Amino acid sequence: MRDILPADKARRERVLSVIRERYLAHGFDEIETPALEEYSRLHSGMGGDNEKLAYNVLRRGMDAEAIREGAEDAAALSDLGLRYDLTVPLARFFASNRGQLPGVFRAIQIGPVWRAERPQKGRYRQFVQCDIDIMGDDSSRAEAELMVASLDAVDALGLDGASVRINDRRVLDWMLDAFGFTTDERPGVLITIDKLDKIGPDGIVRELRERALRQAQRPNEEAVDAFEAFLRRPQTMEFNPFGERQIRKALPENAPDEIVDHLVGIGEAVAAGRGTEGDIPLVFDPFLVRGMGYYTGTIFELAHPSVPYSLGGGGRYDGMIGRFLGQPVPAVGFSLGFERLVDLVELAADAGAQAVVLVHDPDVPVAELVAHKAALIRSGSRVRLERRVKNFKALLERSAADGYTAFATVSAGAEVGALELKPLT
Protein backbone atom coordinates (compact mmCIF):
# COMPACT_ATOMS: atom_id res chain seq x y z
CA MET A 1 0.00 0.00 0.00
CA ARG A 2 1.54 3.24 -1.12
CA ASP A 3 1.50 6.94 -0.38
CA ILE A 4 0.85 8.92 -3.58
CA LEU A 5 2.81 12.16 -3.88
CA PRO A 6 1.17 15.28 -5.40
CA ALA A 7 2.72 15.02 -8.89
CA ASP A 8 1.88 11.31 -9.13
CA LYS A 9 -1.64 11.93 -7.82
CA ALA A 10 -2.19 14.63 -10.45
CA ARG A 11 -1.01 12.26 -13.18
CA ARG A 12 -3.28 9.47 -11.95
CA GLU A 13 -6.25 11.83 -11.91
CA ARG A 14 -5.55 12.96 -15.48
CA VAL A 15 -5.52 9.34 -16.66
CA LEU A 16 -8.73 8.64 -14.74
CA SER A 17 -10.45 11.70 -16.16
CA VAL A 18 -9.71 10.56 -19.73
CA ILE A 19 -11.01 7.04 -19.06
CA ARG A 20 -14.10 8.32 -17.24
CA GLU A 21 -14.91 10.83 -20.01
CA ARG A 22 -14.73 8.18 -22.74
CA TYR A 23 -16.83 5.70 -20.78
CA LEU A 24 -19.49 8.33 -20.07
CA ALA A 25 -19.53 9.18 -23.79
CA HIS A 26 -20.39 5.53 -24.53
CA GLY A 27 -23.49 5.64 -22.32
CA PHE A 28 -22.17 4.12 -19.10
CA ASP A 29 -23.25 5.52 -15.70
CA GLU A 30 -20.91 5.74 -12.72
CA ILE A 31 -21.83 4.10 -9.41
CA GLU A 32 -20.06 3.60 -6.09
CA THR A 33 -20.06 0.60 -3.76
CA PRO A 34 -18.66 0.19 -0.22
CA ALA A 35 -15.13 -1.01 0.46
CA LEU A 36 -16.54 -3.75 2.73
CA GLU A 37 -18.71 -6.69 1.66
CA GLU A 38 -20.15 -9.58 3.61
CA TYR A 39 -17.70 -12.43 4.16
CA SER A 40 -20.08 -14.98 2.62
CA ARG A 41 -20.26 -13.02 -0.65
CA LEU A 42 -16.50 -12.60 -0.91
CA HIS A 43 -15.97 -16.31 -0.23
CA SER A 44 -18.75 -17.80 -2.36
CA GLY A 45 -16.31 -19.88 -4.42
CA MET A 46 -16.56 -17.66 -7.51
CA GLY A 47 -13.55 -15.41 -6.90
CA GLY A 48 -10.87 -17.96 -7.71
CA ASP A 49 -7.49 -17.48 -6.05
CA ASN A 50 -8.44 -13.91 -5.10
CA GLU A 51 -10.58 -15.31 -2.28
CA LYS A 52 -7.40 -16.60 -0.65
CA LEU A 53 -5.97 -13.05 -0.78
CA ALA A 54 -8.97 -11.33 0.84
CA TYR A 55 -8.50 -9.18 3.95
CA ASN A 56 -11.12 -10.28 6.47
CA VAL A 57 -12.51 -8.15 9.31
CA LEU A 58 -12.82 -9.64 12.79
CA ARG A 59 -16.42 -9.86 14.04
CA ARG A 60 -17.20 -7.10 16.51
CA GLY A 61 -17.64 -7.98 20.17
CA MET A 62 -15.71 -11.27 20.17
CA ASP A 63 -13.89 -12.06 23.41
CA ALA A 64 -10.69 -14.08 23.68
CA GLU A 65 -12.52 -17.36 24.29
CA ALA A 66 -14.73 -16.91 21.21
CA ILE A 67 -11.66 -16.12 19.11
CA ARG A 68 -9.90 -19.28 20.35
CA GLU A 69 -12.97 -21.39 19.57
CA GLY A 70 -13.15 -20.02 16.02
CA ALA A 71 -9.43 -20.11 15.33
CA GLU A 72 -9.79 -22.87 12.73
CA ASP A 73 -12.77 -21.31 10.94
CA ALA A 74 -12.33 -17.93 9.25
CA ALA A 75 -16.10 -17.64 8.71
CA ALA A 76 -16.64 -17.90 12.47
CA LEU A 77 -14.16 -15.09 13.08
CA SER A 78 -15.16 -12.72 10.26
CA ASP A 79 -18.45 -11.36 8.99
CA LEU A 80 -17.00 -8.71 6.64
CA GLY A 81 -14.03 -8.30 4.33
CA LEU A 82 -12.38 -5.73 2.08
CA ARG A 83 -13.40 -6.18 -1.56
CA TYR A 84 -10.75 -7.88 -3.71
CA ASP A 85 -12.39 -6.82 -6.99
CA LEU A 86 -15.34 -4.71 -8.15
CA THR A 87 -17.37 -7.49 -9.79
CA VAL A 88 -18.68 -9.18 -6.65
CA PRO A 89 -19.82 -5.81 -5.17
CA LEU A 90 -21.45 -4.90 -8.51
CA ALA A 91 -23.46 -8.15 -8.55
CA ARG A 92 -24.70 -7.42 -5.04
CA PHE A 93 -25.43 -3.78 -5.98
CA PHE A 94 -27.52 -4.79 -8.99
CA ALA A 95 -29.47 -7.38 -7.01
CA SER A 96 -30.17 -4.83 -4.23
CA ASN A 97 -31.15 -1.92 -6.50
CA ARG A 98 -32.63 -3.58 -9.58
CA GLY A 99 -36.02 -1.87 -9.19
CA GLN A 100 -34.37 1.55 -9.63
CA LEU A 101 -32.21 0.58 -12.61
CA PRO A 102 -32.99 0.21 -16.34
CA GLY A 103 -33.52 -3.25 -17.82
CA VAL A 104 -30.09 -3.08 -19.46
CA PHE A 105 -27.75 -1.30 -17.07
CA ARG A 106 -24.32 -0.01 -18.10
CA ALA A 107 -22.14 0.68 -15.06
CA ILE A 108 -18.81 2.41 -14.46
CA GLN A 109 -17.01 1.54 -11.24
CA ILE A 110 -13.68 3.11 -10.32
CA GLY A 111 -12.15 2.56 -6.91
CA PRO A 112 -9.56 0.84 -4.74
CA VAL A 113 -9.53 -2.90 -4.04
CA TRP A 114 -7.39 -4.86 -1.60
CA ARG A 115 -5.53 -8.16 -1.91
CA ALA A 116 -2.93 -9.66 0.44
CA GLU A 117 -0.37 -10.00 -2.36
CA ARG A 118 3.33 -10.60 -1.84
CA PRO A 119 4.71 -7.09 -2.44
CA GLN A 120 6.77 -6.87 -5.62
CA LYS A 121 7.16 -4.59 -8.62
CA GLY A 122 3.79 -4.07 -10.28
CA ARG A 123 1.84 -5.89 -7.56
CA TYR A 124 0.27 -3.87 -4.76
CA ARG A 125 -1.94 -4.71 -1.82
CA GLN A 126 -4.13 -1.70 -2.54
CA PHE A 127 -4.70 -0.69 -6.14
CA VAL A 128 -7.33 0.98 -8.31
CA GLN A 129 -9.61 -0.95 -10.62
CA CYS A 130 -11.45 0.73 -13.46
CA ASP A 131 -14.44 -1.34 -14.62
CA ILE A 132 -17.34 -1.13 -17.02
CA ASP A 133 -20.09 -3.74 -16.99
CA ILE A 134 -23.36 -4.39 -18.81
CA MET A 135 -26.15 -6.28 -17.05
CA GLY A 136 -29.36 -7.51 -18.65
CA ASP A 137 -28.08 -8.08 -22.20
CA ASP A 138 -27.26 -11.64 -23.30
CA SER A 139 -26.41 -10.72 -26.90
CA SER A 140 -23.01 -10.10 -28.48
CA ARG A 141 -23.91 -6.40 -28.53
CA ALA A 142 -22.83 -6.18 -24.87
CA GLU A 143 -19.33 -7.55 -25.51
CA ALA A 144 -18.96 -5.31 -28.56
CA GLU A 145 -19.96 -2.19 -26.60
CA LEU A 146 -17.45 -2.98 -23.86
CA MET A 147 -14.61 -3.58 -26.31
CA VAL A 148 -15.31 -0.49 -28.42
CA ALA A 149 -15.53 1.73 -25.31
CA SER A 150 -12.33 0.29 -23.80
CA LEU A 151 -10.36 0.56 -27.04
CA ASP A 152 -11.62 4.14 -27.38
CA ALA A 153 -10.39 4.95 -23.85
CA VAL A 154 -6.96 3.43 -24.58
CA ASP A 155 -6.76 5.42 -27.84
CA ALA A 156 -7.56 8.61 -25.92
CA LEU A 157 -4.65 7.82 -23.60
CA GLY A 158 -2.33 7.81 -26.63
CA LEU A 159 -1.89 4.04 -26.89
CA ASP A 160 -2.85 3.48 -30.52
CA GLY A 161 -2.62 -0.03 -31.86
CA ALA A 162 -4.23 -1.90 -28.96
CA SER A 163 -6.06 -5.15 -29.66
CA VAL A 164 -8.22 -7.63 -27.75
CA ARG A 165 -7.40 -11.34 -27.36
CA ILE A 166 -10.67 -13.20 -27.18
CA ASN A 167 -11.87 -16.70 -26.35
CA ASP A 168 -14.94 -18.37 -24.85
CA ARG A 169 -15.11 -20.62 -21.80
CA ARG A 170 -17.50 -22.85 -23.74
CA VAL A 171 -14.79 -23.28 -26.40
CA LEU A 172 -12.34 -24.41 -23.72
CA ASP A 173 -14.84 -26.90 -22.29
CA TRP A 174 -15.63 -28.29 -25.75
CA MET A 175 -11.96 -28.50 -26.69
CA LEU A 176 -10.93 -30.36 -23.51
CA ASP A 177 -13.87 -32.70 -23.97
CA ALA A 178 -12.76 -33.35 -27.56
CA PHE A 179 -9.29 -34.30 -26.32
CA GLY A 180 -10.78 -36.70 -23.79
CA PHE A 181 -10.37 -34.87 -20.46
CA THR A 182 -13.18 -35.54 -17.99
CA THR A 183 -15.22 -32.80 -16.32
CA ASP A 184 -13.41 -33.39 -13.02
CA GLU A 185 -10.03 -33.02 -14.69
CA ARG A 186 -10.79 -29.70 -16.42
CA PRO A 187 -10.06 -27.20 -13.59
CA GLY A 188 -6.52 -28.55 -13.08
CA VAL A 189 -5.88 -28.80 -16.82
CA LEU A 190 -7.02 -25.20 -17.32
CA ILE A 191 -4.63 -24.00 -14.61
CA THR A 192 -1.82 -25.61 -16.57
CA ILE A 193 -2.99 -24.31 -19.97
CA ASP A 194 -3.11 -20.79 -18.51
CA LYS A 195 0.70 -20.94 -18.24
CA LEU A 196 1.24 -21.47 -21.98
CA ASP A 197 2.71 -17.99 -22.55
CA LYS A 198 5.21 -18.53 -19.71
CA ILE A 199 6.37 -22.14 -20.11
CA GLY A 200 5.51 -22.94 -23.76
CA PRO A 201 4.07 -26.16 -25.25
CA ASP A 202 6.87 -28.36 -23.87
CA GLY A 203 6.27 -27.06 -20.36
CA ILE A 204 2.50 -27.56 -20.68
CA VAL A 205 2.83 -31.18 -21.78
CA ARG A 206 5.47 -31.91 -19.13
CA GLU A 207 3.28 -30.44 -16.36
CA LEU A 208 0.22 -32.41 -17.51
CA ARG A 209 2.24 -35.63 -17.48
CA GLU A 210 3.66 -34.82 -14.04
CA ARG A 211 0.13 -34.18 -12.83
CA ALA A 212 -0.78 -37.64 -14.11
CA LEU A 213 1.96 -39.16 -11.97
CA ARG A 214 1.18 -37.42 -8.67
CA GLN A 215 -2.64 -37.28 -8.66
CA ALA A 216 -5.05 -40.13 -8.14
CA GLN A 217 -7.71 -38.33 -10.20
CA ARG A 218 -5.38 -37.49 -13.09
CA PRO A 219 -5.52 -36.49 -16.76
CA ASN A 220 -5.53 -39.75 -18.70
CA GLU A 221 -2.57 -40.39 -20.97
CA GLU A 222 -4.71 -40.58 -24.12
CA ALA A 223 -6.09 -37.08 -23.48
CA VAL A 224 -2.61 -35.67 -22.87
CA ASP A 225 -1.38 -37.36 -26.07
CA ALA A 226 -4.27 -35.86 -28.06
CA PHE A 227 -3.61 -32.42 -26.61
CA GLU A 228 0.11 -32.67 -27.37
CA ALA A 229 -0.61 -33.73 -30.96
CA PHE A 230 -2.85 -30.67 -31.34
CA LEU A 231 -0.21 -28.32 -29.92
CA ARG A 232 2.43 -29.70 -32.31
CA ARG A 233 0.24 -29.93 -35.41
CA PRO A 234 1.73 -28.51 -38.64
CA GLN A 235 0.50 -24.98 -39.30
CA THR A 236 0.89 -22.63 -42.25
CA MET A 237 2.31 -19.15 -41.66
CA GLU A 238 -0.48 -17.38 -43.55
CA PHE A 239 -2.09 -14.42 -41.83
CA ASN A 240 -5.84 -14.65 -41.25
CA PRO A 241 -7.68 -11.60 -39.91
CA PHE A 242 -10.20 -12.15 -37.14
CA GLY A 243 -13.17 -14.09 -38.42
CA GLU A 244 -14.52 -17.57 -38.94
CA ARG A 245 -11.43 -18.85 -40.77
CA GLN A 246 -9.03 -17.70 -38.04
CA ILE A 247 -11.21 -19.21 -35.31
CA ARG A 248 -11.74 -22.59 -36.98
CA LYS A 249 -8.05 -22.95 -37.94
CA ALA A 250 -7.10 -22.38 -34.27
CA LEU A 251 -9.44 -25.13 -32.98
CA PRO A 252 -9.85 -28.88 -33.46
CA GLU A 253 -12.25 -29.85 -36.24
CA ASN A 254 -16.03 -29.53 -35.86
CA ALA A 255 -16.04 -26.62 -33.40
CA PRO A 256 -19.65 -25.76 -32.39
CA ASP A 257 -21.23 -23.41 -34.95
CA GLU A 258 -23.17 -21.50 -32.27
CA ILE A 259 -20.05 -20.42 -30.39
CA VAL A 260 -18.06 -19.64 -33.54
CA ASP A 261 -20.94 -17.54 -34.89
CA HIS A 262 -21.14 -15.68 -31.56
CA LEU A 263 -17.44 -14.76 -31.72
CA VAL A 264 -17.63 -13.77 -35.38
CA GLY A 265 -20.61 -11.53 -34.57
CA ILE A 266 -18.66 -9.76 -31.85
CA GLY A 267 -15.83 -9.08 -34.31
CA GLU A 268 -18.18 -7.65 -36.93
CA ALA A 269 -19.82 -5.38 -34.36
CA VAL A 270 -16.47 -4.16 -32.99
CA ALA A 271 -15.26 -3.40 -36.53
CA ALA A 272 -18.41 -1.41 -37.23
CA GLY A 273 -18.07 0.47 -33.94
CA ARG A 274 -14.44 1.28 -34.63
CA GLY A 275 -15.09 2.22 -38.25
CA THR A 276 -12.50 -0.32 -39.42
CA GLU A 277 -14.49 -3.05 -41.14
CA GLY A 278 -11.39 -4.39 -42.93
CA ASP A 279 -9.23 -4.33 -39.80
CA ILE A 280 -10.84 -5.93 -36.75
CA PRO A 281 -8.70 -5.29 -33.61
CA LEU A 282 -9.45 -8.78 -32.22
CA VAL A 283 -7.30 -11.92 -32.11
CA PHE A 284 -8.78 -15.32 -31.33
CA ASP A 285 -6.73 -17.21 -28.71
CA PRO A 286 -8.04 -20.72 -27.97
CA PHE A 287 -5.74 -21.00 -24.92
CA LEU A 288 -6.82 -17.78 -23.21
CA VAL A 289 -8.22 -18.97 -19.86
CA ARG A 290 -8.54 -16.14 -17.29
CA GLY A 291 -8.69 -17.64 -13.83
CA MET A 292 -11.84 -16.18 -12.31
CA GLY A 293 -14.30 -18.92 -11.46
CA TYR A 294 -17.38 -16.88 -12.34
CA TYR A 295 -16.78 -16.59 -16.11
CA THR A 296 -19.37 -18.49 -18.15
CA GLY A 297 -18.83 -17.44 -21.78
CA THR A 298 -16.75 -14.91 -23.68
CA ILE A 299 -13.43 -13.94 -22.06
CA PHE A 300 -10.93 -11.36 -23.30
CA GLU A 301 -7.73 -9.46 -22.54
CA LEU A 302 -6.43 -6.09 -23.75
CA ALA A 303 -3.03 -6.25 -25.47
CA HIS A 304 -0.66 -3.58 -26.73
CA PRO A 305 2.49 -4.13 -28.84
CA SER A 306 4.63 -2.00 -26.52
CA VAL A 307 4.36 -4.41 -23.56
CA PRO A 308 4.35 -8.22 -23.13
CA TYR A 309 1.59 -8.21 -20.51
CA SER A 310 -2.15 -7.47 -20.71
CA LEU A 311 -3.54 -4.02 -19.92
CA GLY A 312 -6.95 -5.24 -18.86
CA GLY A 313 -9.49 -7.94 -19.41
CA GLY A 314 -12.85 -9.36 -18.52
CA GLY A 315 -15.59 -11.67 -19.60
CA ARG A 316 -19.17 -12.83 -19.29
CA TYR A 317 -20.39 -13.94 -15.86
CA ASP A 318 -24.05 -14.82 -16.38
CA GLY A 319 -24.33 -16.92 -13.21
CA MET A 320 -23.15 -14.50 -10.53
CA ILE A 321 -26.05 -12.04 -10.12
CA GLY A 322 -28.56 -14.88 -10.10
CA ARG A 323 -26.95 -16.19 -6.90
CA PHE A 324 -27.93 -12.95 -5.17
CA LEU A 325 -31.22 -12.29 -6.97
CA GLY A 326 -32.65 -15.80 -7.28
CA GLN A 327 -33.19 -15.48 -11.04
CA PRO A 328 -30.73 -15.46 -13.97
CA VAL A 329 -29.37 -12.11 -15.16
CA PRO A 330 -26.82 -11.96 -18.01
CA ALA A 331 -23.76 -9.83 -17.27
CA VAL A 332 -20.41 -9.06 -18.85
CA GLY A 333 -17.58 -6.74 -17.79
CA PHE A 334 -14.25 -5.23 -18.82
CA SER A 335 -11.60 -4.02 -16.36
CA LEU A 336 -8.73 -1.75 -17.42
CA GLY A 337 -5.42 -2.33 -15.63
CA PHE A 338 -5.25 1.19 -14.27
CA GLU A 339 -1.93 0.85 -12.41
CA ARG A 340 -0.24 -0.51 -15.55
CA LEU A 341 -1.75 2.21 -17.73
CA VAL A 342 -0.57 4.97 -15.38
CA ASP A 343 3.00 3.69 -15.67
CA LEU A 344 2.75 3.43 -19.45
CA VAL A 345 0.97 6.51 -20.77
CA GLU A 346 2.25 10.06 -21.08
CA LEU A 347 -0.40 12.75 -20.70
CA ALA A 348 0.34 16.45 -20.77
CA ALA A 349 -0.92 18.60 -17.92
CA ASP A 350 -4.24 20.33 -18.48
CA ALA A 351 -3.39 23.20 -20.81
CA GLY A 352 -6.66 24.99 -20.01
CA ALA A 353 -5.77 25.75 -16.39
CA GLN A 354 -2.62 27.72 -15.59
CA ALA A 355 -0.84 26.75 -12.36
CA VAL A 356 1.08 29.63 -10.79
CA VAL A 357 3.55 29.81 -7.91
CA LEU A 358 3.73 33.22 -6.19
CA VAL A 359 7.17 33.57 -4.61
CA HIS A 360 6.96 36.35 -2.05
CA ASP A 361 9.41 38.32 0.06
CA PRO A 362 9.17 37.78 3.82
CA ASP A 363 7.91 41.32 4.45
CA VAL A 364 4.85 41.17 2.14
CA PRO A 365 1.70 41.64 4.28
CA VAL A 366 -0.57 38.61 4.47
CA ALA A 367 -3.55 40.64 3.20
CA GLU A 368 -1.62 41.57 0.03
CA LEU A 369 -0.60 37.95 -0.57
CA VAL A 370 -4.17 36.73 -0.23
CA ALA A 371 -5.38 39.49 -2.58
CA HIS A 372 -2.83 38.54 -5.28
CA LYS A 373 -3.77 34.87 -4.93
CA ALA A 374 -7.51 35.58 -5.10
CA ALA A 375 -7.13 37.69 -8.24
CA LEU A 376 -5.34 34.90 -10.08
CA ILE A 377 -7.83 32.27 -8.88
CA ARG A 378 -10.69 34.41 -10.22
CA SER A 379 -8.94 34.41 -13.61
CA GLY A 380 -9.00 30.61 -13.63
CA SER A 381 -5.51 29.83 -12.37
CA ARG A 382 -4.39 27.40 -9.71
CA VAL A 383 -2.17 29.25 -7.23
CA ARG A 384 0.37 28.32 -4.55
CA LEU A 385 2.12 30.76 -2.22
CA GLU A 386 5.82 30.13 -1.53
CA ARG A 387 8.12 32.19 0.65
CA ARG A 388 11.39 33.11 -1.08
CA VAL A 389 14.33 30.94 0.01
CA LYS A 390 18.06 31.02 -0.66
CA ASN A 391 17.92 28.16 -3.17
CA PHE A 392 15.45 29.86 -5.50
CA LYS A 393 16.24 27.48 -8.38
CA ALA A 394 15.42 24.39 -6.30
CA LEU A 395 12.10 25.95 -5.27
CA LEU A 396 11.14 26.49 -8.91
CA GLU A 397 12.25 22.99 -9.91
CA ARG A 398 10.13 21.45 -7.16
CA SER A 399 7.15 23.54 -8.23
CA ALA A 400 7.54 22.41 -11.83
CA ALA A 401 7.72 18.78 -10.68
CA ASP A 402 4.44 19.34 -8.83
CA GLY A 403 2.75 20.41 -12.05
CA TYR A 404 3.01 24.21 -11.85
CA THR A 405 3.56 26.00 -15.14
CA ALA A 406 4.40 29.63 -14.22
CA PHE A 407 5.71 31.79 -11.39
CA ALA A 408 5.79 35.41 -10.31
CA THR A 409 7.74 37.21 -7.60
CA VAL A 410 5.75 39.38 -5.18
CA SER A 411 7.16 42.39 -3.32
CA ALA A 412 5.38 44.51 -0.74
CA GLY A 413 3.08 47.10 -2.33
CA ALA A 414 2.85 45.36 -5.75
CA GLU A 415 -0.34 46.19 -7.65
CA VAL A 416 -2.92 43.41 -7.57
CA GLY A 417 -3.48 41.97 -11.03
CA ALA A 418 -0.25 43.42 -12.45
CA LEU A 419 2.23 40.66 -11.59
CA GLU A 420 4.57 39.47 -14.35
CA LEU A 421 4.10 35.73 -14.90
CA LYS A 422 7.06 33.76 -16.22
CA PRO A 423 7.04 30.16 -17.49
CA LEU A 424 8.58 27.50 -15.27
CA THR A 425 9.88 25.39 -18.15
Disulfide bonds with the S-S distance in Angstrom:
none
